[in-house]
């Protein structure tokens, strides 16, 4: 994989750590290349909504983002696929150790076929990613293991930051910013955008999470109480007007976060702004579908956008890029 563009190091000279020399046990270039190909396949197969936007990122930054996604997918699967809570904790502890090695420049070993680790470590070496954001993602997984619900929007915001905002904060360090853009402002807006994405996910999966084992209720108790509902009555759709009002309330909060973060694309390197715009359009349109008919979330079919609609959004982003919208 070719070295990232020279401006990448200059633009973030104050921001993060760059590794200029490889670790003693660095994998061969062919192993790294195979690892990036593996990450691309994982993203294509698993990312769904994200893949349509991420593929608009130019290389080599596209492959770098794929490697981050592959690590996140692996982290989720290690916890989700464990049979019991004790196994989940053991797997998460092991993942923390392997990630700590990767953050230190060492490629963790893998015995189960192609690995994303060489690509992940290579990406950490090439881009100034704040390691605290990756650690926060793991903290979000740990928070899920001890899930007890959320009393208020403030407590839910913390969770959304850990599992949603951190993704964007990592991505903007790979995508890069315009020369005059403020990193602090970009991080503030990216934090809001990530919370909007995560709240959209929560609304889409509110019924599935309730039905899961163990049961998870992410909508804050303060919201449920304000509408005179319990998690059980919402799941049963007891009183359609009241239940719809609650869902509209939560959707408006997500919509406000999308609006608050609207200037973010204007700060991102124009070559990568279409990727962010495309993903945001997909998620905000998904929110529109949920808000138009909240009861659909409680049906048997998961609410989603069609592949054709997501493809059209990606095509529109590419056309907007060629016409100089982000130039």
C-alpha positions in Angstrom: 0.0 0.0 0.0 1.5 3.4 -1.0 2.4 5.9 1.6 -0.3 8.4 2.4 -0.2 11.9 0.8 2.5 14.2 2.3 0.0 16.9 3.4 -1.5 14.3 5.7 1.5 14.4 8.0 1.8 18.2 7.8 -1.9 18.9 8.4 -2.0 17.0 11.6 1.5 17.8 12.8 0.2 18.8 16.2 -2.6 16.3 16.4 -1.5 12.7 16.7 1.2 10.1 16.7 2.9 9.0 13.5 5.2 6.0 13.5 8.2 6.6 11.2 9.9 3.3 11.6 8.3 -0.2 11.4 8.2 -2.5 14.3 10.9 -5.2 14.4 8.3 -7.9 13.6 6.6 -6.0 10.8 4.8 -8.2 8.3 5.9 -8.3 4.7 4.4 -6.0 2.1 2.5 -8.9 0.6 1.0 -9.8 4.0 -0.1 -6.2 4.5 -1.6 -6.0 1.0 -3.5 -9.3 1.6 -4.7 -7.9 4.9 -6.0 -4.7 3.3 -7.9 -6.9 0.7 -9.3 -8.9 3.6 -10.5 -5.7 5.3 -12.1 -4.5 2.1 -14.1 -7.8 1.8 -15.2 -7.6 5.4 -16.5 -4.0 4.9 -18.2 -4.9 1.6 -19.9 -7.9 3.3 -20.8 -6.4 6.6 -20.9 -2.6 6.5 -24.2 -2.2 4.6 -25.0 1.5 5.2 -21.4 2.5 5.7 -20.0 0.7 2.6 -21.9 2.9 0.1 -20.3 6.0 1.6 -16.9 4.7 2.4 -16.2 3.5 -1.1 -16.2 7.1 -2.2 -13.0 7.7 -0.2 -10.0 7.8 -2.5 -7.1 5.4 -2.0 -5.0 4.9 0.1 -7.3 6.4 2.6 -10.2 4.2 1.6 -8.3 1.1 2.6 -7.2 2.7 5.8 -10.9 3.3 6.8 -11.7 -0.3 5.8 -9.1 -1.5 8.2 -10.6 0.5 11.0 -14.0 -0.9 10.2 -12.6 -4.5 10.2 -11.2 -3.9 13.7 -14.6 -2.6 14.9 -16.5 -5.5 13.3 -14.2 -8.0 14.9 -14.6 -6.3 18.3 -18.4 -6.4 18.0 -18.4 -10.0 16.9 -16.0 -11.1 19.7 -18.6 -9.9 22.2 -21.8 -10.6 20.4 -21.0 -14.2 19.4 -19.9 -15.3 22.9 -22.3 -17.7 24.6 -22.4 -16.2 28.0 -21.4 -13.1 29.9 -18.2 -14.6 31.4 -16.9 -15.5 27.9 -17.8 -12.0 26.7 -15.6 -10.5 29.4 -12.7 -12.8 28.7 -12.9 -12.1 25.0 -13.1 -8.3 25.6 -10.1 -8.5 27.9 -8.1 -10.4 25.2 -9.2 -7.9 22.6 -7.9 -5.0 24.8 -4.5 -6.8 25.1 -4.3 -7.3 21.3 -5.3 -3.8 20.6 -2.7 -2.5 23.0 -0.1 -4.4 21.1 -1.4 -2.9 17.8 -1.3 0.6 19.2 2.3 -0.1 20.2 3.2 -1.1 16.6 3.1 -4.9 17.1 0.9 -7.0 14.9 -1.1 -9.5 17.0 -0.9 -13.1 15.8 -3.9 -14.8 14.2 -4.4 -18.5 13.5 -7.8 -18.3 11.8 -7.0 -17.4 8.2 -6.5 -13.9 6.7 -6.2 -11.2 9.4 -7.1 -7.6 9.5 -4.4 -6.9 12.1 -1.5 -6.1 9.7 -3.6 -3.5 7.8 -4.9 -2.1 11.1 -1.3 -1.6 12.5 -0.2 -0.2 9.1 -3.0 2.4 9.3 -2.1 3.4 12.8 1.4 4.0 11.7 0.4 6.1 8.7 -2.3 8.3 10.1 -2.5 10.5 13.3 -5.3 8.6 15.0 -5.9 9.4 18.6 -5.6 6.1 20.5 -8.0 7.4 23.1 -10.8 7.1 20.5 -10.1 3.4 19.9 -9.9 2.8 23.7 -13.3 4.6 24.1 -14.9 2.2 21.5 -13.8 -0.8 23.7 -15.2 1.0 26.7 -18.5 1.2 24.9 -18.5 -2.5 24.4 -17.8 -3.0 28.1 -20.6 -0.6 29.0 -22.9 -2.8 26.9 -21.9 -5.9 28.9 -23.2 -4.2 32.1 -26.2 -2.6 30.3 -28.7 -1.3 32.9 -30.5 1.3 30.7 -30.1 5.1 30.8 -31.8 7.5 33.1 -31.3 10.6 31.0 -30.2 11.9 27.7 -26.9 12.9 29.2 -26.1 9.4 30.2 -27.1 8.1 26.8 -25.0 10.7 25.1 -21.9 9.3 26.8 -22.7 5.9 25.4 -23.4 7.3 21.9 -20.0 9.1 22.1 -18.2 5.9 22.9 -19.7 3.7 20.2 -20.7 6.3 17.6 -18.8 9.6 17.8 -15.4 7.9 18.1 -15.9 6.3 14.7 -16.2 9.7 13.1 -13.3 11.1 15.1 -11.0 8.3 13.8 -12.3 8.8 10.2 -11.6 12.5 10.1 -8.0 11.9 11.1 -7.7 9.6 8.0 -9.8 11.8 5.7 -7.9 14.9 6.7 -9.1 18.5 6.8 -8.9 21.6 4.5 -5.8 23.7 5.1 -7.6 26.4 7.0 -10.0 24.2 8.9 -10.0 24.0 12.7 -9.4 20.5 14.1 -11.2 21.4 17.3 -14.3 22.5 15.4 -14.2 19.4 13.2 -14.0 17.1 16.2 -16.9 19.0 17.9 -19.1 18.6 14.8 -18.0 15.0 14.3 -19.0 14.2 17.8 -22.5 15.5 17.2 -22.7 13.7 13.9 -21.7 10.4 15.5 -24.4 10.8 18.2 -26.9 11.4 15.4 -25.9 8.2 13.7 -26.1 6.2 16.9 -29.4 7.6 17.9 -30.8 6.7 14.5 -29.5 3.1 15.0 -31.2 3.0 18.5 -34.5 4.1 17.0 -34.3 1.6 14.2 -33.4 -1.3 16.5 -35.5 -0.4 19.6 -37.8 -3.5 19.2 -34.9 -5.9 18.4 -32.9 -4.7 21.3 -35.9 -5.1 23.7 -36.4 -8.7 22.4 -32.7 -9.6 22.6 -31.2 -11.7 25.4 -30.2 -10.0 27.6 -32.8 -7.3 27.0 -31.5 -3.8 26.2 -33.4 -0.5 26.4 -31.4 2.4 25.2 -34.0 5.1 25.1 -33.7 7.1 28.4 -36.1 6.6 31.2 -36.7 10.3 31.3 -38.1 10.2 27.8 -40.3 7.2 28.6 -41.6 8.8 31.8 -42.3 12.1 30.0 -44.7 10.2 27.7 -46.2 8.1 30.4 -44.8 4.9 28.9 -42.7 2.0 30.1 -40.3 0.1 27.8 -42.8 -2.8 27.9 -45.7 -0.6 26.8 -43.7 1.0 24.0 -42.6 -2.5 22.7 -46.3 -3.6 22.8 -47.2 -0.3 20.9 -49.8 0.3 23.6 -51.5 3.5 22.6 -50.2 4.3 19.0 -50.6 8.1 19.4 -48.5 8.2 22.6 -45.9 5.7 21.3 -45.6 7.7 18.0 -45.1 10.9 19.9 -42.3 9.4 21.9 -40.6 8.2 18.7 -41.1 11.6 17.0 -39.5 13.2 20.1 -36.4 11.1 19.9 -36.2 11.4 16.1 -36.3 15.2 16.5 -33.3 15.0 18.8 -31.4 13.1 16.2 -32.5 15.6 13.5 -31.2 18.4 15.6 -27.8 16.7 15.9 -27.7 16.3 12.1 -28.5 20.0 11.7 -25.9 21.0 14.4 -23.2 19.1 12.6 -24.1 20.3 9.1 -20.9 22.4 8.5 -18.7 19.3 9.0 -18.4 18.5 5.3 -17.0 22.0 4.6 -14.1 21.2 6.9 -13.2 17.9 5.4 -10.6 17.5 2.6 -12.8 17.8 -0.6 -11.6 14.5 -1.9 -13.2 12.7 1.1 -16.2 15.0 1.8 -18.4 12.9 -0.5 -17.9 9.8 1.6 -19.1 11.6 4.7 -21.9 13.3 2.9 -23.1 10.0 1.4 -23.1 8.2 4.8 -24.9 11.1 6.4 -27.6 11.1 3.7 -28.2 7.4 4.1 -28.6 7.7 7.8 -30.7 10.9 7.8 -33.0 9.4 5.1 -33.3 6.3 7.3 -34.4 8.6 10.1 -37.0 10.1 7.8 -38.4 6.6 7.1 -38.6 5.9 10.9 -40.1 9.2 11.7 -42.7 8.9 8.9 -44.0 5.6 10.3 -42.6 4.8 13.8 -44.8 1.7 14.1 -42.8 0.0 11.3 -39.9 -0.3 13.7 -42.0 -2.7 15.7 -42.9 -4.9 12.8 -41.2 -8.1 11.7 -39.0 -6.6 9.0 -36.1 -4.4 9.9 -36.5 -0.8 8.6 -33.9 0.0 6.0 -33.2 1.8 2.7 -33.1 -0.2 -0.4 -29.8 -0.9 -2.1 -31.0 1.1 -5.1 -31.7 4.1 -2.9 -28.3 3.9 -1.2 -26.6 3.5 -4.5 -28.4 6.6 -5.9 -27.2 8.6 -2.9 -23.6 7.4 -3.5 -23.9 8.3 -7.2 -25.3 11.7 -6.3 -22.3 12.3 -4.0 -19.9 11.3 -6.8 -21.6 13.7 -9.2 -21.6 16.5 -6.7 -17.9 16.0 -6.2 -17.2 16.2 -10.0 -19.2 19.4 -10.3 -17.0 21.0 -7.6 -19.5 21.2 -4.8 -16.8 20.5 -2.2 -13.9 22.2 -4.0 
